[in-house]
């Protein structure tokens, strides 16, 4: 009986910090997969829609660095750094944020999450982009950050769609 109670208590404690379902955000972009891939994996691509200043070393262990502030130093207080975890060209890119900008309210929690982006050609001129952000838990700060990125990821994909809609 004591073993059953101990197992139930352990299970209950683990569920309190258990990972939750990912945030999933999708968009259809009016561009071939090769051009959408370049928008994520080249300096010119990043700066065409995602960031004012950015660069990327598109390999496992490489860094993606961006700043959303004009004149922002890519190693300075306004920069965001991600480490690339995996890459399958024109199909999938995943990364973890390792440096957030100064004043980011979830700096202590962001490193627990990671993002996987899938690129699916729908036809010769359209690509479905699916962003999954994983690693959230039930704690208060994680849930607040989840709400922040739920809207933020949608706004980011909306900017990507807009970047290709006018070209």
C-alpha positions in Angstrom: 0.0 0.0 0.0 2.8 2.5 0.8 4.4 1.8 -2.6 1.1 2.6 -4.3 0.8 5.9 -2.4 4.4 6.8 -3.1 3.8 6.1 -6.9 0.7 8.3 -6.9 2.5 11.1 -5.1 5.5 10.9 -7.5 3.1 10.9 -10.5 1.3 13.9 -9.2 4.5 15.8 -8.6 5.8 15.0 -12.0 2.6 16.2 -13.7 3.0 19.6 -12.1 6.1 20.3 -14.2 5.3 18.0 -17.1 5.8 19.2 -20.6 2.7 20.5 -22.3 1.6 20.2 -25.9 3.6 22.5 -28.2 2.4 25.8 -29.6 1.7 25.0 -33.3 1.4 27.9 -35.7 0.9 27.4 -39.5 0.9 29.6 -42.6 0.8 29.1 -46.3 3.4 31.3 -48.1 3.1 32.2 -51.7 6.6 31.2 -52.7 8.4 28.0 -53.6 10.0 26.1 -50.7 13.5 27.1 -51.8 12.7 30.8 -51.4 11.0 30.3 -48.1 14.0 28.3 -46.9 16.3 31.1 -47.9 14.2 33.5 -45.9 15.1 31.5 -42.8 18.6 30.5 -43.5 20.4 33.4 -45.1 21.4 36.9 -43.8 19.5 38.6 -46.6 16.5 36.3 -46.1 16.3 37.0 -42.3 16.7 40.8 -42.9 14.0 40.8 -45.5 11.2 40.0 -43.1 12.2 38.8 -39.6 14.8 41.2 -38.2 16.4 44.6 -38.8 19.8 42.9 -38.5 20.7 39.2 -38.5 23.0 36.4 -39.6 23.0 32.7 -39.5 25.4 29.8 -39.7 23.0 27.1 -41.0 24.5 23.9 -39.6 24.0 21.8 -36.5 25.7 23.8 -33.7 25.6 27.0 -35.8 24.1 30.2 -34.5 21.3 32.4 -35.7 21.6 35.9 -34.3 19.0 38.6 -34.8 18.2 42.1 -33.5 14.9 43.8 -34.0 16.3 47.3 -33.3 17.8 49.5 -35.9 21.5 49.7 -35.3 21.4 46.8 -32.9 24.7 44.9 -32.4 24.3 41.2 -33.0 26.3 40.5 -29.8 24.8 43.4 -27.8 22.0 43.8 -25.4 19.2 43.8 -28.1 20.4 40.6 -29.8 18.7 37.2 -29.7 20.9 34.1 -30.2 19.7 30.6 -31.1 21.7 27.5 -31.5 20.7 25.2 -34.4 19.8 21.8 -33.1 19.0 20.0 -36.4 18.6 20.9 -40.0 17.2 19.1 -43.0 17.5 21.5 -45.9 14.2 22.8 -47.3 12.3 20.5 -45.0 13.1 21.3 -41.3 15.1 23.6 -39.0 15.2 23.4 -35.2 16.8 25.7 -32.7 17.0 26.7 -29.0 17.3 30.2 -27.8 20.5 30.7 -25.8 20.5 34.5 -25.4 17.5 36.7 -25.1 17.6 40.5 -25.3 18.1 42.6 -22.2 14.8 43.1 -20.4 13.1 40.0 -21.9 10.6 39.0 -19.2 11.1 35.2 -19.7 14.9 35.1 -19.8 15.1 32.4 -17.1 12.6 30.2 -18.9 13.3 30.5 -22.6 16.2 28.0 -22.5 13.8 25.3 -21.6 12.0 25.5 -24.9 13.0 24.8 -28.5 11.4 25.4 -31.8 11.0 23.1 -34.8 10.0 24.6 -38.2 8.7 22.4 -41.0 8.6 23.4 -44.7 6.2 21.6 -46.9 5.9 22.4 -50.6 2.2 22.5 -51.5 2.9 23.0 -55.2 5.6 24.8 -57.3 4.6 28.2 -55.9 3.3 27.7 -52.4 4.8 26.4 -49.1 3.2 25.5 -45.9 5.3 26.5 -42.9 4.6 24.9 -39.5 6.3 26.2 -36.4 6.2 24.1 -33.2 7.5 25.5 -30.0 8.1 22.8 -27.4 9.2 22.5 -23.8 6.6 24.4 -21.9 5.6 23.3 -18.4 2.8 24.1 -16.0 4.7 26.6 -13.9 3.4 30.2 -14.0 6.4 31.8 -15.8 6.3 29.1 -18.5 2.6 29.6 -19.0 3.0 33.4 -19.3 5.8 32.9 -21.9 3.6 30.4 -23.8 0.8 33.1 -24.1 3.5 35.6 -25.2 4.7 33.3 -28.0 1.3 32.0 -29.0 0.6 35.5 -30.3 4.2 36.3 -31.2 4.7 33.2 -33.4 1.5 34.0 -35.3 2.7 37.6 -35.9 6.0 36.3 -37.1 4.4 34.0 -39.7 2.1 36.8 -40.7 5.2 38.9 -41.5 6.6 36.0 -43.6 3.4 35.7 -45.6 3.4 39.5 -46.1 7.0 39.5 -47.2 6.2 37.1 -50.1 2.7 38.5 -50.9 4.1 41.7 -52.4 6.8 40.1 -54.5 
